[in-house]
Each structure stands twice: as C-alpha cells, then as structure tokens.
Amino acid sequence: MPVRVERETEPETETERIERKILEAQPTDRRERPSGAGPAAAARPASLDPLVKEIEDILSADLGPMYRTMSPSQQRVFRVEGERTAAAVRRLLEQAKLKVKTILDLIRRWLRLIPGVSKFFLEQEAKIKTDRVLAVRDRLHHR
C-alpha cells in the first residue's frame, strides 16, 4: 500500500507577509490592473509625484557612503526596492487609518538589503525614517 505524504505548508516569509498587508490595505479598485499594465507601468507615474520624491529623499538620507560601497548590481536592486518602498509608503499615507507598523516594516525590510548592516543601526534608521515620513504626512494633513 503506497504511503501518502502530505506536505506541510511553509510559513509565510516576512516579505510575503508585508506585501500581503500592502495589498490588503489598498482599495480594491487599485488591486485590479488592466492586463497590459505591469509593475513598471504602475511605478512610472508615482515617480512624478512630488510626495513620492520627498519620501525617497527621506529614505535615502545618510545612506550615501553605504550605497557607494555596494556593487553596481546591489546598488540597482537597492535603488529599485527603495522606489517600490517609497511608492508603497505613499499609498499607505493616503489611507484614512495610518498603519505605522506597516510603514516601519517596509523601511526595515528595505534597509536589510544593505550588506553587513548592524541590527541596531537598522532599527534606529528605520525608526528615524518612519518618524520623518510621519512628519511629512502631518504637515500635509494640517494645511
């Protein structure tokens, strides 16, 4: 008699969990893209948004020396992920209910791409950058 082995489902990775949270946080009309629109098409208009640019500036602040020590391929991955993170943070800031923990998780995940980064540095930088992003949101909503 053949023995049937059931595979256990692997636990969700942190990246998958964060991406799922972002998708759940988006309004349903944003989840559905036209069939021809890929990730690059969705990211292009966001780069023209001044708020996304300001978020990117906050995220990249004080990281220049570490960025220059990366290989060109690491720099490319870090830059693309930074742009994605800024766009995701922008979407989260648009919502009525602010999800600070999700923003912090996104920034922390992006900073982990820096090779040899200290856990303590990562936590401190993620918190500082989250606070600065929240200050931008406060400034925009109190005009």
N, C-alpha and C positions, 0 to 999 in steps of 0.2 A: 504494500500500500504506500503510495507516494506521500511524503511528508510535506505539508504545506507550510511555508514560512511566510509570515506576514512581516512586511517591512514597517518599522516604526517611522512615523513622520519625523523629519528632522525639525528641531526647534527653529523658529524664525530668527534670522540673523538681525542684528541691530539695524543694519542698513535697510533691510526689508521692512522692519517694523516702523522706522521713521518715514520711509516712502509711503507705506500704507496709511500712516497718520496724516500725511500731507494730502493724499488723495481723498481721505475721508473728510478732511477739513475744507476741501474745495467745494464750491457749489456744483450741483450735478450738471449744469449746462457747460461747465468748463472741462469736465471729465471726458465728454464726448467731443472728439475732434473730427473734422472732415477726414475722409480716408486718405487724401493726399498730403495732409499736414503731419510732418514728423516732428521730433523733438527740436530740430534745428529751426523749423518754421515757427514753432511756438516761442523759442528763445529770442529770435531776432527782434520783434517789436519791443520786448522787455528791455533790450539794451539801449533803446532810445528813450526810455523812461528816466527822467531825472532822479526819481526816488531810488530806482534800482542802482543807478550810478553812485548815488550817495551811500547806499548800503554797501556796494562793492568797495568804495573808498574806506569805509569804516572797517570792513573785514580785512582789507589788505594793509591797513595801517600797521607800522612797526614790524612788518614781516619781510621787508626788502632784503636784509642780509641773509636770512634763511632761504629765501626764494633763489637768490643768486648762487647758493651752494648746491642747488638741485641740478640734476642732469636736464638737458632740454626736454626729454620725454616726460620726466617728473614735473617739470615746470608746466608743460602743456596740460597734463592731467590735473594739476593743482589749479591752474587758471580756469579750465572748463568747469571743474567741480565748484570752484568759487563763484562762477557766474550762475550756475544752477542753484547754488545755495542762496545767493542774493535774490534770484527770482522767486524761490520758494518762500524766503522770508518776506518778500514784498507781498506775496499772496496771503500769507498769514496775517500781515499787518492790516490788510483790507477788511478782515473779518470783524464782526461786532464783538465777539468774545476773543480776547487776546490769549494765545497759547504760548506763554513764555517758555515753558519747559520744552516744547517742541522746537522753538527757535534756538534755545540753548543746545539741544541735541543736534540740530543741523549744523551749527557752528562747530561744536565739538567734533562731530564726525568729519567735517572738512579739515579741521586743524590736525587730525590724526594722519593726514596724508603727508605731513612734514616728516621726513626721515629723522629718526633719533630724537623725537620731541619728548621732553620730560612730561610725565603725567601731571606734575604740579604746574608747570608752565601752561600746559594745555587747559587745565581747569581755570586758571587765573585769566588767561587770554580770552577764553570763551565767555566768561562772566563779564569781563570788561567790554567786550564787543557787543554782547547782548544788552548791557546797560546803555551803551551808546545808541544802539538801534532803537531801543525803547524811548530814549530821549528824543530821537527824531520823530517817532510816532506821536509822542506827547506834544511836540512843537507843532506838528501838522494838525492835530485834532483840537488844539486850543487857540487856533487863529480866529 
